[in-house]
């Protein structure tokens, strides 16, 4: 009975949000953070009709006639309005240890943190399993139709070109043995609806070139690690985004460290950043700049190896809103967490301090890449089976690491807005607050250009014209609990 009454109360509670979609919305009194020009414009009004921004002007009396008469006014006075955040590297799945994941609940957690667009790779994928992406495609359709709450979804092929990281080349050839098989697999993924094709680590130049060429012929894009080939060569071949920082040091290590990559996998390679020749890394970065190849560093996920307990404390608030049975399964001592997710490698053998030092070096080089004219996008490598990593707030932590490495708050914010939209090829739809673009807007309580941590201090989220005050979204996430 209590659950039923709570559900009825929520229906009443959220009625204004649903009704708002049937008439224009007017955001009044906000401070627009122009991520393109790096300026802040105070007292701005924004008109939203359906899912688009149709008016953007100073919220002064002489502009009153520009506001539709039937508009619902949402007061965001004194709030800082940024574009909806984009996470370029995120994984989903349907189950964790036999517990079904409520995917809409997960998507609402992302919205709560201001994440309105994700590039999603389903973790249920594997050898010759392109059908694994179907759940993401179904979610995308439901969200776009307004039948489910969630971010915009950019769907990646779930099956793997090459083999998953951490395995010798001999095993990955069970997926593709040559360029002909690679083209066939890419074509199949494209036909089934993949917008991006994911490549992993192992592959010679011929196979990688075939994957990129075939994907582009279908109007699709390619992202991946390319740890064996190296970032410079992958960039020359035309890859559309480089994931993680591992491939950047392929040519910057001594022989013993470099050759060890062959069998033990790429994960420990992150820790080897402290051993890399930085002048050689810069040479690789110059190739990326020349070819305009984007980099998605995913630094925050490595913090799990530095201090899991500290990360659990930092993420305690978001875990209050987690699906209870999933949180229980994740935090149970027998849940293996990171070790299970990363193919069972024993990362405990590496000093956590070393991981922290490695992250600092990576963050500094990423900031250097931006100074050189490189394009950096924000992605978290979040997956529901990693604890205590958390959706949404992980993106905030990524931006904080960028600033710690030397990026300005503005450039860090761009990695999750304008840069991310450009990398996706959707800069005409996402990435900035402009007339004609989708109404994805996050109202912050404080100025992110002064303190990047402000991206986590959220008042209201607007996604495709639908308004989600944080307080109401929190209530929705907690609905049905005793």
C-alpha positions, -999 to 999 in steps of 0.1 A, spaced: 0 0 0 28 24 9 45 17 -25 12 23 -43 7 56 -26 43 67 -33 37 59 -70 5 80 -70 23 108 -53 50 108 -79 25 109 -107 11 141 -91 46 154 -83 58 151 -119 26 163 -136 41 198 -143 71 182 -161 49 162 -184 26 191 -191 55 214 -199 63 194 -230 29 204 -245 38 241 -244 69 262 -248 93 266 -219 111 298 -209 142 296 -188 144 330 -171 173 348 -155 202 324 -160 238 332 -167 248 317 -201 282 300 -201 293 304 -238 317 275 -242 325 285 -277 337 321 -269 346 315 -233 323 342 -221 295 344 -195 264 365 -204 242 374 -174 204 376 -173 197 354 -204 163 340 -213 160 308 -234 129 298 -253 124 261 -258 98 247 -281 94 209 -284 130 197 -281 147 227 -297 161 261 -286 141 287 -305 150 319 -287 181 332 -269 182 368 -257 187 391 -227 159 386 -201 149 423 -202 114 438 -203 118 450 -239 122 414 -250 90 403 -233 72 401 -267 96 374 -278 84 350 -251 54 328 -262 23 338 -243 16 302 -232 52 294 -222 59 278 -188 85 299 -170 113 281 -152 132 303 -129 170 297 -131 179 332 -118 216 333 -109 223 298 -122 250 291 -147 237 275 -178 260 251 -196 253 226 -225 243 191 -215 274 170 -208 286 143 -231 303 111 -220 321 96 -250 330 63 -235 305 44 -215 294 8 -212 261 -8 -202 249 -43 -196 217 -61 -187 228 -82 -157 254 -81 -129 258 -114 -110 224 -126 -120 207 -93 -109 189 -75 -137 200 -40 -142 172 -14 -145 186 4 -175 162 34 -172 173 38 -136 209 39 -148 201 64 -174 183 86 -148 215 85 -127 233 99 -157 208 127 -162 210 135 -125 247 143 -131 240 165 -161 250 139 -187 226 142 -216 244 123 -243 265 91 -242 284 70 -267 275 36 -255 290 2 -259 271 -27 -245 292 -50 -223 272 -80 -232 290 -80 -265 318 -105 -275 328 -128 -303 304 -126 -332 276 -112 -311 265 -81 -330 229 -87 -317 242 -76 -283 238 -40 -294 200 -44 -299 192 -35 -263 210 -2 -267 192 4 -300 159 -3 -283 167 21 -255 177 48 -280 144 45 -298 124 45 -266 142 76 -253 139 95 -285 102 87 -286 97 100 -250 88 65 -237 119 63 -214 140 89 -195 176 89 -205 204 106 -224 208 107 -262 225 74 -271 251 70 -298 253 33 -303 285 14 -309 289 -22 -322 290 -45 -292 310 -73 -308 347 -68 -308 370 -63 -338 401 -81 -327 400 -96 -293 393 -81 -259 424 -64 -243 447 -86 -224 449 -116 -247 475 -127 -272 470 -122 -309 466 -159 -314 433 -158 -295 419 -127 -312 422 -143 -346 391 -164 -336 372 -131 -345 390 -119 -376 419 -135 -394 424 -110 -422 412 -78 -438 384 -96 -458 368 -110 -426 373 -76 -409 353 -58 -437 326 -84 -435 322 -79 -397 322 -41 -400 296 -43 -428 274 -65 -406 276 -42 -376 267 -12 -398 237 -30 -413 225 -39 -378 225 -2 -367 259 5 -352 269 42 -355 305 35 -343 328 5 -347 350 -4 -317 385 -17 -324 407 -31 -296 444 -37 -294 457 -64 -317 458 -59 -354 483 -52 -381 482 -22 -404 463 -41 -431 434 -52 -408 431 -18 -391 431 0 -425 403 -23 -437 382 -17 -406 385 21 -410 379 21 -447 349 -2 -445 333 18 -417 337 51 -435 322 36 -467 291 30 -446 291 64 -430 302 50 -397 331 60 -374 359 39 -357 371 42 -322 395 20 -303 427 14 -284 453 4 -311 479 -4 -285 499 -27 -307 498 -5 -338 504 27 -319 485 60 -318 506 76 -345 500 49 -371 463 46 -362 461 84 -367 477 82 -401 452 55 -411 422 78 -402 408 65 -369 380 88 -357 389 87 -320 417 71 -299 405 57 -266 426 58 -234 462 69 -235 478 35 -239 486 38 -276 504 71 -271 534 55 -255 538 26 -278 569 43 -294 581 60 -262 592 30 -241 624 10 -241 624 -24 -257 618 -45 -226 587 -26 -216 574 -23 -252 577 -60 -260 560 -70 -228 528 -58 -244 526 -89 -266 511 -113 -240 501 -96 -208 477 -70 -221 474 -33 -222 462 -24 -188 495 -23 -170 507 -1 -198 489 28 -182 512 25 -152 542 27 -175 536 63 -183 562 73 -157 588 53 -178 579 69 -211 602 93 -230 581 125 -230 599 139 -261 588 108 -280 553 111 -267 552 147 -280 563 134 -314 532 111 -314 510 139 -302 522 160 -331 510 134 -355 475 134 -339 474 172 -342 485 171 -378 457 146 -386 432 161 -363 427 128 -345 408 132 -312 419 117 -279 396 104 -252 419 98 -222 396 82 -197 419 91 -167 393 89 -139 387 51 -142 424 46 -132 417 62 -98 401 29 -88 436 14 -87 449 43 -66 425 44 -36 392 25 -39 381 34 -4 386 71 -11 366 68 -43 338 50 -25 336 79 0 336 105 -28 308 86 -46 287 78 -15 260 104 -24 253 89 -59 252 54 -44 222 65 -22 202 66 -54 215 34 -69 193 4 -77 196 -13 -42 201 -49 -53 228 -38 -77 246 -18 -51 244 -47 -27 259 -71 -53 286 -46 -63 298 -39 -28 297 -75 -16 332 -88 -7 329 -117 -31 321 -94 -61 357 -91 -74 349 -57 -90 378 -43 -109 398 -75 -111 368 -93 -128 362 -65 -152 398 -63 -162 402 -100 -171 415 -110 -137 449 -93 -138 464 -88 -104 468 -50 -103 474 -51 -66 510 -61 -74 515 -25 -85 520 2 -59 489 24 -59 513 54 -56 527 45 -90 492 46 -105 487 80 -90 520 93 -104 511 78 -138 477 96 -138 494 129 -130 519 124 -159 490 115 -183 469 145 -172 499 168 -178 505 154 -213 468 157 -222 469 193 -212 500 197 -233 482 181 -262 455 208 -259 481 235 -259 495 220 -291 461 223 -308 449 187 -301 413 178 -298 404 161 -265 370 146 -256 358 135 -222 349 98 -216 349 78 -185 350 41 -194 322 36 -168 307 2 -166 280 -10 -141 302 -39 -130 330 -16 -116 327 -5 -80 331 21 -66 331 39 -100 298 57 -106 279 70 -136 278 107 -142 300 118 -114 328 99 -131 326 125 -159 329 153 -133 360 136 -119 375 133 -154 372 170 -159 388 177 -125 418 155 -135 421 175 -167 423 208 -147 447 192 -123 470 184 -152 470 220 -164 439 225 -185 419 256 -179 384 250 -166 370 263 -199 390 238 -220 381 210 -196 344 219 -200 348 220 -238 360 183 -237 325 173 -225 305 198 -247 318 214 -280 347 190 -285 326 159 -277 299 170 -302 325 176 -329 341 142 -323 306 126 -327 300 146 -358 269 161 -342 281 197 -336 250 210 -353 228 193 -327 248 192 -294 276 208 -276 266 245 -271 235 265 -262 224 281 -295 192 287 -314 183 256 -335 202 231 -313 186 205 -291 176 219 -257 201 200 -236 210 224 -208 223 221 -173 218 248 -147 246 249 -121 246 267 -88 281 282 -93 305 292 -120 323 263 -137 349 286 -153 361 296 -118 359 261 -103 354 230 -125 339 211 -95 308 233 -101 297 209 -128 286 186 -100 266 213 -82 235 210 -103 201 227 -99 181 216 -130 187 195 -161 169 200 -194 172 172 -219 155 175 -253 132 201 -238 121 181 -208 128 197 -175 143 176 -146 148 196 -114 174 177 -94 151 174 -63 124 158 -84 147 135 -102 161 124 -68 126 116 -57 120 96 -88 152 76 -83 141 68 -47 105 59 -57 91 26 -45 117 21 -16 105 14 19 
